[in-house]
Amino acid sequence: MTVRAKIAAAATLAFGAVTGFSACGTQGIQVPKSSPYYNGAVLFLDHCSGCHSLSVVGASGSATSIASRVKTQAPNFNQRKEEYNQIIYAIENGGFSGAIMPENLVVGHQAEEVAAFLAKYSGLKAQHVPSVNIPPGSSGVTGVTGAAGAS
């Protein structure tokens, strides 16, 4: 093999390695870079994906089975919908139990970006269970009205 061929082969190999490694950090993010939620997606991937799952960023930190779940595997945000204020509370207070998640993994504007992103993208794969409206004063059981079945 000539020197020129060896250099070309080495350059091709090096380019392939650099190209492959440069995509590692953001290859799972499916939020457009032009989206106002993109920075929140990157922050979520960097700070939350070790324990939480959310497919829109390629995060799979949650347990796939309750039987095999360990203490540090947090809620799966594909299935669980969260609202902005709930997310801010969890970030500031270490989740809702305060037992596992560290407080203030992100703060200030970064916390707001993560909260806005998660409020937008959490729960997209949640099962939707139909609800039934039960009028006030009704037990919801046919023929029974009022408290303790009194008619």
C-alpha positions as a Markdown table, in Angstrom:
| # | Residue | x | y | z |
|---|---|---|---|---|
| 1 | Met | 0.0 | 0.0 | 0.0 |
| 2 | Thr | 1.4 | 3.4 | -0.9 |
| 3 | Val | 1.9 | 6.2 | 1.6 |
| 4 | Arg | -0.8 | 8.2 | -0.2 |
| 5 | Ala | -3.3 | 5.2 | 0.1 |
| 6 | Lys | -2.4 | 4.8 | 3.8 |
| 7 | Ile | -3.1 | 8.5 | 4.5 |
| 8 | Ala | -6.4 | 8.4 | 2.6 |
| 9 | Ala | -7.4 | 5.2 | 4.6 |
| 10 | Ala | -6.4 | 6.8 | 7.9 |
| 11 | Ala | -8.3 | 10.0 | 7.1 |
| 12 | Thr | -11.4 | 8.1 | 6.1 |
| 13 | Leu | -11.3 | 6.1 | 9.4 |
| 14 | Ala | -10.7 | 9.2 | 11.5 |
| 15 | Phe | -13.6 | 11.1 | 9.8 |
| 16 | Gly | -15.9 | 8.2 | 10.4 |
| 17 | Ala | -15.0 | 8.0 | 14.1 |
| 18 | Val | -15.4 | 11.8 | 14.6 |
| 19 | Thr | -18.7 | 11.8 | 12.8 |
| 20 | Gly | -20.0 | 8.8 | 14.8 |
| 21 | Phe | -19.0 | 10.2 | 18.1 |
| 22 | Ser | -20.2 | 13.7 | 17.5 |
| 23 | Ala | -23.8 | 12.4 | 17.1 |
| 24 | Cys | -23.8 | 10.5 | 20.4 |
| 25 | Gly | -25.2 | 13.3 | 22.7 |
| 26 | Thr | -28.1 | 14.5 | 20.6 |
| 27 | Gln | -29.0 | 11.7 | 18.3 |
| 28 | Gly | -32.2 | 10.8 | 20.3 |
| 29 | Ile | -33.6 | 14.3 | 20.5 |
| 30 | Gln | -36.6 | 14.5 | 18.2 |
| 31 | Val | -37.5 | 18.2 | 19.0 |
| 32 | Pro | -36.5 | 20.6 | 16.2 |
| 33 | Lys | -33.5 | 22.8 | 17.0 |
| 34 | Ser | -35.7 | 25.8 | 16.1 |
| 35 | Ser | -38.4 | 24.8 | 18.7 |
| 36 | Pro | -38.7 | 26.9 | 21.9 |
| 37 | Tyr | -38.6 | 23.5 | 23.7 |
| 38 | Tyr | -35.2 | 22.3 | 22.3 |
| 39 | Asn | -33.0 | 23.7 | 25.1 |
| 40 | Gly | -35.3 | 22.0 | 27.6 |
| 41 | Ala | -35.0 | 18.7 | 25.7 |
| 42 | Val | -31.2 | 19.0 | 25.8 |
| 43 | Leu | -31.2 | 19.8 | 29.5 |
| 44 | Phe | -33.6 | 16.9 | 30.2 |
| 45 | Leu | -31.4 | 14.5 | 28.3 |
| 46 | Asp | -28.3 | 15.7 | 30.2 |
| 47 | His | -29.7 | 15.9 | 33.7 |
| 48 | Cys | -32.8 | 13.6 | 33.9 |
| 49 | Ser | -32.5 | 10.7 | 31.4 |
| 50 | Gly | -30.4 | 8.6 | 33.8 |
| 51 | Cys | -33.5 | 8.0 | 35.9 |
| 52 | His | -36.5 | 9.0 | 33.7 |
| 53 | Ser | -37.8 | 7.8 | 30.3 |
| 54 | Leu | -39.0 | 10.0 | 27.6 |
| 55 | Ser | -38.8 | 8.7 | 24.0 |
| 56 | Val | -38.8 | 12.2 | 22.4 |
| 57 | Val | -35.2 | 12.6 | 23.7 |
| 58 | Gly | -34.2 | 9.0 | 23.6 |
| 59 | Ala | -34.2 | 8.7 | 27.4 |
| 60 | Ser | -34.9 | 5.2 | 28.9 |
| 61 | Gly | -34.0 | 5.4 | 32.5 |
| 62 | Ser | -37.3 | 4.2 | 34.0 |
| 63 | Ala | -38.0 | 0.6 | 34.9 |
| 64 | Thr | -39.8 | -1.4 | 32.2 |
| 65 | Ser | -41.4 | -3.7 | 34.9 |
| 66 | Ile | -42.5 | -3.0 | 38.4 |
| 67 | Ala | -41.1 | -6.4 | 39.4 |
| 68 | Ser | -37.5 | -5.5 | 38.3 |
| 69 | Arg | -37.7 | -1.8 | 39.3 |
| 70 | Val | -35.0 | -0.4 | 41.5 |
| 71 | Lys | -35.3 | 2.6 | 43.9 |
| 72 | Thr | -33.5 | 5.0 | 41.6 |
| 73 | Gln | -35.7 | 4.4 | 38.5 |
| 74 | Ala | -38.1 | 7.3 | 38.3 |
| 75 | Pro | -41.4 | 7.9 | 36.5 |
| 76 | Asn | -41.7 | 7.1 | 32.8 |
| 77 | Phe | -42.8 | 10.4 | 31.3 |
| 78 | Asn | -44.0 | 8.7 | 28.1 |
| 79 | Gln | -46.9 | 7.4 | 30.2 |
| 80 | Arg | -47.1 | 10.1 | 32.9 |
| 81 | Lys | -48.3 | 13.5 | 32.1 |
| 82 | Glu | -47.0 | 16.4 | 34.3 |
| 83 | Glu | -48.0 | 20.1 | 34.4 |
| 84 | Tyr | -45.5 | 23.0 | 34.5 |
| 85 | Asn | -46.1 | 23.9 | 38.2 |
| 86 | Gln | -45.7 | 20.2 | 39.3 |
| 87 | Ile | -42.4 | 19.9 | 37.4 |
| 88 | Ile | -41.0 | 23.1 | 39.0 |
| 89 | Tyr | -42.0 | 21.8 | 42.4 |
| 90 | Ala | -40.4 | 18.4 | 41.7 |
| 91 | Ile | -37.2 | 20.1 | 40.5 |
| 92 | Glu | -36.9 | 22.4 | 43.5 |
| 93 | Asn | -37.9 | 19.8 | 46.1 |
| 94 | Gly | -36.3 | 16.6 | 44.8 |
| 95 | Gly | -39.4 | 15.0 | 43.3 |
| 96 | Phe | -42.6 | 14.6 | 45.3 |
| 97 | Ser | -41.3 | 12.3 | 48.0 |
| 98 | Gly | -37.9 | 14.0 | 48.4 |
| 99 | Ala | -36.3 | 10.6 | 48.9 |
| 100 | Ile | -34.3 | 9.9 | 45.8 |
| 101 | Met | -34.2 | 12.8 | 43.3 |
| 102 | Pro | -31.7 | 15.4 | 44.2 |
| 103 | Glu | -33.1 | 19.0 | 44.6 |
| 104 | Asn | -32.2 | 21.7 | 42.1 |
| 105 | Leu | -30.6 | 19.5 | 39.4 |
| 106 | Val | -31.3 | 22.5 | 37.2 |
| 107 | Val | -32.1 | 26.0 | 38.5 |
| 108 | Gly | -33.5 | 29.3 | 37.3 |
| 109 | His | -34.1 | 29.7 | 33.6 |
| 110 | Gln | -32.8 | 26.1 | 33.0 |
| 111 | Ala | -35.4 | 24.7 | 35.4 |
| 112 | Glu | -38.1 | 26.7 | 33.5 |
| 113 | Glu | -36.9 | 25.4 | 30.2 |
| 114 | Val | -37.0 | 21.8 | 31.4 |
| 115 | Ala | -40.5 | 22.3 | 33.0 |
| 116 | Ala | -41.9 | 23.9 | 29.8 |
| 117 | Phe | -40.4 | 21.1 | 27.7 |
| 118 | Leu | -41.7 | 18.3 | 30.0 |
| 119 | Ala | -45.1 | 19.9 | 30.3 |
| 120 | Lys | -45.4 | 19.9 | 26.5 |
| 121 | Tyr | -44.0 | 16.4 | 25.8 |
| 122 | Ser | -44.8 | 14.3 | 28.9 |
| 123 | Gly | -47.7 | 11.8 | 28.7 |
| 124 | Leu | -47.8 | 11.5 | 24.9 |
| 125 | Lys | -48.1 | 7.7 | 25.1 |
| 126 | Ala | -50.4 | 7.6 | 28.2 |
| 127 | Gln | -53.4 | 5.3 | 28.1 |
| 128 | His | -56.5 | 7.4 | 28.0 |
| 129 | Val | -59.3 | 5.9 | 30.2 |
| 130 | Pro | -62.8 | 7.2 | 29.5 |
| 131 | Ser | -64.2 | 9.0 | 32.5 |
| 132 | Val | -67.8 | 9.1 | 33.8 |
| 133 | Asn | -69.3 | 12.2 | 35.3 |
| 134 | Ile | -71.2 | 11.4 | 38.6 |
| 135 | Pro | -73.5 | 14.2 | 39.6 |
| 136 | Pro | -73.0 | 15.8 | 43.0 |
| 137 | Gly | -75.1 | 14.1 | 45.7 |
| 138 | Ser | -75.1 | 10.8 | 43.8 |
| 139 | Ser | -73.2 | 7.7 | 44.8 |
| 140 | Gly | -72.9 | 6.7 | 41.1 |
| 141 | Val | -74.7 | 3.4 | 41.8 |
| 142 | Thr | -78.1 | 3.1 | 40.1 |
| 143 | Gly | -81.0 | 3.4 | 42.6 |
| 144 | Val | -78.8 | 4.8 | 45.4 |
| 145 | Thr | -78.7 | 8.5 | 46.1 |
| 146 | Gly | -77.1 | 10.7 | 48.8 |
| 147 | Ala | -74.6 | 9.8 | 51.4 |
| 148 | Ala | -74.3 | 6.2 | 52.6 |
| 149 | Gly | -77.1 | 5.1 | 50.3 |
| 150 | Ala | -79.8 | 7.2 | 52.0 |
| 151 | Ser | -82.8 | 8.1 | 49.8 |
